[in-house]
């Protein structure tokens, strides 16, 4: 007959074995984060990183996902597509992450999305150009940010329908992004029955835009639509318009309302009568507050951001936060980190409410950001990283 102490010892051993086995099974959920934390494209990435890190900490403090902690594996691409390729390969083949978020910009993503897709790893895409998602070529790539086309469509609609302007001057830059955006803007305008009266591509480093704006004015333009992410170029465009005394409205890319513009202006009033496409989530309501989910995130994060005014675009923070929460949702729905199960979970996601947007994907559509979550803002109303809505 087994002694009581022997039985207890056996039970203790079994419990210990179960605990060790359970710990081994509860491996961390490894999230690869490709972000340009240094270099010329770092401003958006640094803001987004604040949201990513906060979401990871918040989820882990609550016990993780299915009993597994999140482990963030961050790699700084410095905005270099070649470096991004090397780091993407490292994440999926050496680090064996379960999900990749990023890179932050479209140029790097064009190079990395095929690599992550070949590895069969789910990829949350935060670049805006159309080519980055395709359910056949990249079945596990799901876009979380809006598309470039959504920005352009919102700005076009505002110029044509609200401002009642139809003599459009499109000014893009000679980068791949600027060229593609200007082309798409013209195509969408022509579908609406409007042919731009003036269109030009400018080197983003060009210092004098007087000739371009004089030609636009001579063509009879009644609105300028810049499609460039280069804040320096956009700032010079706004200054040139102001120096000319030409108060034609400017409507276009979110770069028009970037915080960096304020420091580039010759006169503060030059920023008036300028508008840009942006998310509803960081647009103030009539009450003077942000939408509830965004305001809640601002309130939670403000102490970590110094407690004062937020002087960068808060939508990047909200987007970063949401990407990690989307990983949490996918793992919970899939019951684990199997790549095929994560893909299916995201394909069947409908109306997932986040701080940046409400997301839905299907087996045929990898664009998760709805048209209704895009609006147009008054560019010079930056407050706490958010903006007032443009008049309707």
Long-range contacts (C-beta under 8 A, 24 or more apart in sequence): 26-67, 26-68, 26-69, 27-68, 28-68, 28-69, 28-70, 28-71, 29-64, 29-65, 29-68, 29-69, 29-70, 29-71, 29-98, 29-99, 29-327, 29-331, 29-337, 30-71, 30-73, 30-95, 30-96, 30-97, 30-98, 30-99, 31-56, 31-70, 31-71, 31-72, 31-73, 31-97, 31-98, 31-99, 31-100, 31-101, 31-324, 31-327, 32-73, 32-75, 32-88, 32-91, 32-92, 32-95, 32-97, 32-99, 32-100, 32-101, 32-121, 33-72, 33-73, 33-74, 33-75, 33-100, 33-101, 33-102, 34-75, 34-77, 34-84, 34-87, 34-88, 34-91, 34-100, 34-101, 34-102, 34-103, 34-104, 34-108, 34-112, 35-74, 35-75, 35-76, 35-77, 35-102, 35-103, 35-104, 36-76, 36-77, 36-78, 36-79, 36-103, 36-104, 36-105, 36-108, 37-74, 37-76, 37-78, 38-76, 38-78, 38-79, 39-77, 39-78, 39-79, 39-80, 40-79, 41-79, 41-104, 41-105, 42-79, 43-258, 43-260, 43-312, 44-104, 44-105, 44-313, 44-316, 45-104, 45-316, 46-312, 47-312, 47-313, 47-314, 47-316, 47-317, 47-320, 47-385, 48-104, 48-126, 48-316, 48-317, 48-319, 48-320, 49-74, 49-320, 50-301, 50-304, 50-305, 50-317, 50-320, 51-297, 51-301, 51-316, 51-317, 51-318, 51-319, 51-320, 51-321, 51-322, 51-323, 51-324, 52-101, 52-320, 52-321, 52-323, 52-324, 54-300, 54-301, 54-304, 54-321, 55-320, 55-321, 55-322, 55-323, 55-324, 55-325, 56-324, 59-324, 59-325, 59-328, 65-327, 65-328, 65-331, 65-332, 66-331, 66-332, 66-335, 66-336, 68-331, 70-324, 70-327, 70-328, 73-97, 77-103, 77-104, 77-108, 79-105, 79-108, 80-108, 81-107, 81-108, 81-110, 81-111, 81-112, 82-111, 84-108, 84-111, 84-112, 85-111, 85-112, 85-115, 88-112, 88-115, 88-116, 89-115, 92-116, 92-119, 92-121, 93-119, 97-121, 98-122, 98-331, 98-337, 98-339, 98-342, 99-123, 99-124, 99-327, 99-330, 99-337, 99-342, 100-124, 101-126, 101-323, 101-324, 101-327, 102-126, 103-127, 106-132, 106-148, 106-177, 107-176, 107-177, 113-138, 113-141, 114-138, 116-140, 116-141, 117-141, 120-339, 121-339, 122-330, 122-339, 122-342, 122-343, 122-346, 124-323, 124-326, 124-327, 125-366, 126-319, 126-323, 129-177, 129-180, 133-366, 133-367, 134-366, 135-363, 135-364, 135-365, 135-366, 138-366, 139-343, 140-339, 140-342, 140-343, 141-366, 142-346, 142-361, 142-366, 142-368, 143-366, 143-367, 143-368, 143-369, 144-319, 144-322, 144-323, 144-326, 144-356, 144-357, 144-359, 144-368, 144-369, 145-319, 145-369, 146-279, 146-357, 146-369, 146-373, 146-374, 147-367, 147-369, 148-180, 148-181, 148-184, 149-184, 149-188, 150-277, 150-369, 150-371, 150-374, 151-253, 151-254, 151-277, 151-374, 152-181, 152-184, 152-185, 152-188, 152-227, 152-277, 153-188, 153-371, 153-374, 154-277, 154-374, 154-375, 154-376, 155-185, 155-225, 155-251, 155-252, 155-253, 155-275, 155-276, 155-277, 155-376, 156-185, 156-188, 156-189, 156-192, 156-225, 158-251, 158-275, 158-376, 158-390, 159-223, 159-225, 159-249, 159-251, 160-189, 160-192, 160-194, 162-376, 162-390, 162-391, 162-392, 163-223, 163-249, 163-251, 165-222, 165-223, 165-249, 166-194, 166-222, 167-197, 167-219, 167-220, 167-221, 167-222, 167-223, 168-194, 168-196, 168-197, 168-198, 168-221, 168-223, 168-225, 169-196, 169-197, 169-198, 169-199, 169-216, 169-219, 169-221, 169-223, 169-224, 169-225, 170-196, 170-198, 170-199, 170-200, 170-225, 170-227, 171-199, 171-200, 171-202, 171-209, 171-212, 171-216, 171-224, 171-225, 171-226, 171-227, 171-228, 171-237, 172-199, 172-200, 172-201, 172-202, 172-226, 172-227, 172-228, 173-201, 173-202, 173-203, 173-204, 173-228, 173-230, 173-233, 174-201, 174-202, 174-203, 174-204, 175-204, 175-228, 175-229, 175-230, 177-228, 177-229, 178-204, 178-227, 178-228, 178-229, 178-230, 181-227, 181-228, 181-253, 182-227, 184-227, 185-225, 185-227, 197-221, 202-228, 202-233, 204-228, 204-230, 204-232, 204-233, 205-232, 205-233, 206-233, 206-236, 207-236, 208-236, 208-240, 209-233, 209-236, 209-237, 209-240, 210-240, 210-244, 213-237, 213-240, 213-241, 213-244, 213-246, 214-244, 217-244, 217-246, 217-248, 221-248, 222-248, 222-249, 223-248, 223-249, 223-250, 223-251, 224-248, 224-249, 224-250, 224-251, 224-252, 225-250, 225-251, 225-252, 226-250, 226-252, 226-253, 226-255, 226-256, 227-252, 227-253, 228-253, 228-255, 229-253, 229-255, 230-255, 231-255, 231-258, 231-260, 231-261, 231-264, 232-264, 234-258, 234-261, 235-260, 235-261, 235-264, 235-265, 236-264, 238-264, 238-265, 238-270, 238-271, 238-274, 239-264, 239-265, 239-266, 239-270, 241-270, 242-266, 242-267, 242-269, 242-270, 247-273, 248-273, 249-273, 249-274, 249-275, 250-274, 250-275, 250-379, 251-275, 251-276, 251-376, 252-276, 252-277, 253-277, 254-278, 254-313, 256-379, 257-377, 257-378, 257-379, 257-380, 257-382, 257-387, 258-313, 259-311, 259-312, 259-313, 259-382, 261-379, 262-382, 268-380, 271-379, 271-380, 272-380, 274-378, 274-379, 274-380, 275-376, 275-377, 275-378, 275-379, 275-390, 276-376, 276-377, 276-379, 277-374, 277-375, 277-376, 277-377, 278-315, 278-374, 278-375, 278-376, 278-377, 278-387, 279-315, 279-318, 279-356, 279-357, 279-373, 279-374, 279-375, 280-372, 280-373, 280-374, 280-375, 281-315, 281-318, 281-355, 281-356, 281-357, 281-373, 282-313, 282-314, 282-315, 282-318, 282-385, 282-386, 282-387, 283-375, 283-377, 283-386, 283-387, 283-388, 283-389, 284-383, 284-386, 284-387, 284-388, 284-389, 290-386, 293-353, 293-354, 293-355, 294-318, 294-355, 294-356, 294-386, 296-355, 297-321, 297-355, 298-384, 298-385, 309-383, 309-384, 310-384, 310-385, 311-385, 312-385, 313-385, 314-384, 314-385, 314-386, 315-356, 315-385, 315-386, 317-385, 318-354, 318-355, 318-356, 319-356, 321-354, 321-355, 321-356, 322-354, 322-355, 322-356, 322-357, 322-359, 325-354, 326-352, 326-354, 326-359
